[in-house]
Amino acid sequence: MFESLSDKLQRVFKDLRGQGKLTPENMEAALKEIRVALLEADVNFKVVKTFIANVREKAMGQEVLTALSPAQQVVKIVRDELTEILGARQAKIQFAAQPPTVIMVVGLQGSGKTTSTAKLARWLTKNGRAPQLVSVDVYRPAAREQLKVLAKQIGAAIYEGEPGMDKPLDLATRARREAMDRGRDVVLVDTAGRLHIDEALMTELQELKETLKPTEILFVADAMTGQDAVKSAAEFHQRLGITGVILTKLDGDARGGAALSIKQVTDQPVKFLGMGEKTDALEEFHPDRMAQRILGMGDVLSLIEKVEENLDQAKALEMQDKILHNEFSLEDFRDQLIQVRKLGPLENLLKMIPGMGDQLKDVKVDEKELNRIVAMINSMTPKERANHMIINGSRRRRIARGSGTSVQEVNQLLKQYGQARKMMRSLSSGMMGGMGGKMAKRMAQMGRMGGGKFPF
């Protein structure tokens, strides 16, 4: 996400740093390039106009133009303004003083509404809540069936309704009553959508709102539709009064115009990002962290949270001890890969490390390579995993046959394993001091070996 915009902004800042000193003329030229970059990223033109005006006002002052590092001052101003248009501060889900909290999930058909409802249920469960799901889309039986399947996958309670019950209001009120009876503190109402906004849809949603008195009305917007998503969000807010936005498919949106526009246009915050199809691919939205990602500054806080949330801390300490004592075996290497996969797509993770985004521009992250590596290590004997030095030619042929790979791929694995041992020792001894620079370069160089793949 934001790849094109991020690249263009970084080029602008690089040019500014190359100037002997900043002048109103070269600053104006930089602002023009930033304006074009934002418009090409499909950011709402009114938002761009306000953004450029604010940056110009702050960047053209004498204290910036005559500063010792004026280009860095401009970067800070742009970062602060990006944070502001993204929402300034994180907007959290609000809960009712008297449970159950009712959350209506609304949006157009095809935006990912039902999947987002299930993702939200999983997120709530992980955060100590007991959600009750209900679909009130009586027009599309497939939508209700989809929510039922997803609820089963994540182990969430769902109210399916009585036979012949075909009124959205009846389904929603019965689901709320069941939640109260069974001690569930959140009711997630997956509402009906349409291909376009019409009077019938809005009337139905307004009736649900009046009866249920929801604490939150979350609009699900497909980020890949750009300004169409922003326009739909504005219309829903005008008619219904939404309280927040879930932006879906942001992992497939290279431009990011919807994310950068929706808060300013609707005056309602983005609360969650959908970053994939799986039910755990939902992230809380942090405006400041997103601004840093756009500017290529990484997002260390989100990376730390992912690690703490998904990785076994005891196992991590054990692994650290092995790395420090040079006891990092192939079995440990495999276990590390399996642990890291829990954090999400590798490409996204690496870009959270400051300095990595630029280093990895030409590196292809091959997720399938991970499966082949795990298969090869699983085809080894315990002795081979403990001591890779005993893996001779005949053993390599056997491992290749057992894992459905080639001897060349086994050779490449052993080479990469050796590099990983060196890298991890460097990382543990030098820790984070040089990670943004030296470690980024080293990992990028490793990724370029063997056809530019970055399998781990």
KAMO-V431355 format. One line per field, one symbol per residue. psi: psi as a letter, one per 20 degrees, with the letter a starting at -180 (. if undefined). burial: + if it has 16 or more other ideal C-beta (glycine too) atoms within 10 Angstrom, else -. Layout:
psi=???
burial=???
This chain:
psi=qjggggggghgghggghiqgrqrhghhhgghghggggghhjkpphhggggggggggghhjqhhghjrhmhhhggggggghhggghiifqpoqpqqqhoqqppoporrqpjikgghhggghggggghkjrnqpqppknihnhhghhghgghhggikqqpoirqpiokpggggghhggghgghjkpipoooorqrrhrprhgghgghhggghghlqhpoppopohijcihggggggggghhhmqirqoorkhhjoigjhghihhghgikqqphqpokrhqijlpqqpoghhhghghjkjamhghggggghhhqohghghggghgghjkkorhghgghgghghhiiaphghghiippihghhjgjpponhhhghhgggghhiqrhhhhhnihinaghhhggggghjkarhhhgghghghgghhggghggghgicigjhhfghggghgghhiqljjqni.
burial=+++-++-+++-++--+-----+---++--++--++-++--++++--++--++-+++-++----++----++-+++-+++-+++++++---+-+-+---+++++++++++-+++++++++++++++---+++++++++++---++-++--++--+-++++++------+--+++-++-++----++++++++++-------++-++--++--+-++++++++++++++-+++++++++--+-++++++++++-+-++++++++++++-+++++++++--++++++++++++++++++++++-++--++---+-------+---+----+++-++++++-+++-++-++++++++++++-++--+-++--++-++++++-++---++--+--+----+-+++--+-+---++-+++-++-+++-++--+-------++--++-+++-++--+--++++
